[in-house]
Amino acid sequence: MFMRFVLVLTFLPILAFGQGQNAAVSPPSAPDIARTTRSIQGIWNGKMTARVPGFEPATFDWKMDCQTVALGAGASCTNTGKASIGLIAESCLLAFDPEGKAVHYMCVTSMGEVHDHKGFWKDSQTIEFEPLRAGMMGQTVTETLRWHFPDTRTIEKTSEVQLTDGSTMRFEYRGKRD
């Protein structure tokens, strides 16, 4: 009898802890959190076109691999491609902040850039990001992003980068979800 009592005292807290943990860990339910994560998750393949002042436009393959994280509260994306300058990669985290009512897109690139974009759903298919002042190629630039989802399998991303001399670089990506 004493042994049963010891076993109950030993395992009861462990069982209670496990049940409490499961009850506290539930997927996010706010509609904008789910919409934001659902909009980007999956593997996307498409073409990136870079328009850089002084150069001919260049188009190359671009892949986005976006997996849900934190029980669906966000997505982690690994983006890769090979441009004329060589391999390019970036890792990004996308999530909707229910308190601030904004979409956050934080990235680090193989070119040493670190960006933290803040945007808002403008309609059911479009996220527009605020202009972001950031460092690029040793100078301060202003980057503006716009994402459009014409349907559940297509993404159109536009990035405009205003350089200090007033010229603009433009990057356009059109991808299809596998």
N, C-alpha and C positions, 0 to 999 in steps of 0.2 A: 504494500500500500504506500509506504514511504517513497518507493521508487517512482510510482505513478505520479505522486504529488510533485516530485522533483522534475519529472519530465514535463508535466503540465506547466509548471512555473518557468521552465526553460524555454519551451516552444511557444507558449501563449503570446509573450511579447513579440516574438519574431513574426508570428502569424498576423498579429494586430498591426505591426509595423508595415508588413507587406500589403495588407488590405488598405491601410490608410494611405500608403504611397500610391496605390493604384487609383484610389478615389480622387486624390489630389492631382493626378496626372491625366488630364483629359485634353483632347485636341482643342485648339482654339475654335471658337464658334462665331466670332464676329464676322458678318458677311464680307466686309472689306478685306479682312485678313485672308479668308478663304479665297476670295476672288483674286487677290494679288498673287497668292501662291499658285493657284490653279492656272492663272494666265501664263506663267513662265515655265512651270515644271515640264520636264521632258528633254528630249534630245532634238535640237534644231540644226538643220543644215541649210546653207544658203550662200549667197554671194555678198561680199562687202565691197563697196566702191569708195575709194578715197580720192577726194579732190583737194589737192594741196597746191597753193599758189606756186607758180614756176615749174610745175610738172604736169604731164599729161595725166588724166584720170586713170587710176589703176583699179582693176577688179580682181578679186581673189576669193577663194573658198574660205568660209568662216563657219565654225561649228560652236554651238552653245550646248553644254550639257548641264542642265539645271535640275537638281534633286531637292526634294523637300527636306527641311531640317526642323528640329525642335517640335516634333509631333504636328507638323503642318503649319507652324506659325511663320515660316519663311522658306526661302530657297537659297541654296548655294550653287553658284554657276561657275563652271570652268569653260572659258571661251578661248578658242585657238584658231590660228590661221597662218598662212605663209604668204607674206607680201614680198615685193621686190627687195625690201631691206632685210628679209629673212623671217624666221619664225617669230610670231607674236603670241603672247598669252596673257590672260588676265583672270583673276579669281575675284568673284563678287558675291555679296550677300544682299538679298532683296527681302524686304519685309514691310508690312503695313503697321504703323504705330497707331493703335486705337486712341491713345490719349491725345496725340498731336494731329490726328486725322491726316497723316501724310505717309507717302510711300518713300522708303529710304533705300538707296542703292549705293553701297560702298564697295569700291574696287581698288585692287592693287594690280599694276601691270608689270610685264617683263621689261618695260622701258623705264621703270622706276617711278611711275606716277601713282599717286594715291588720291582718290576722289571719293567724296561722300555727297551724293546727290540727294535732294529732297524734292519730291514731286507730289502731284495730286491727280486723282482720277477726274478728268474733265467731262467724260461721259462714259458709257458702259464699255467703250472700246479703246479709250485713249488715256495715257498717262503723260502729262507734261511736267517737266522738271524745271525748277527755278534755275536761273543762270548761276553758275558756280565759278567763283574765282579760284584758280588753282595754279600750281606750277607745272610747266611743261617745257622741256628743252631749255631750261635755264631762264625762262621768263614767266611772268604772270599772264595767264590767259583767262578768258571767260568762256565756259562751255555750257551749252544749252542742249538738253536731250528731249526727245519726243518719241514715245512708243505708241504704235497703233496696231491693234489686233483686228483686222478686217473680218476675220472668222477665227474659229477655235484652233485652226491648224497653221495660221499665218501670223508672222510678226514683221513689222516694218519699224526699224529703229533709225532715227536720224540724230546725228551729233554735229552741232556747229561750234567750231572753236574760233573765237575772235582773238587774233594775235595783237600784240602791242602796237604794231605798225598799222592796224586797222584792217588788214587782210583777214580772210576767213578760210579755214579748212573745213571741209564738209565730208562726213562719213555716213554712208547709207547702207543699211543691212536689210535684206529681205530674206527671211528664212521660213522653212516649212518644218513643222513638228513631225517627227517620225511616228 
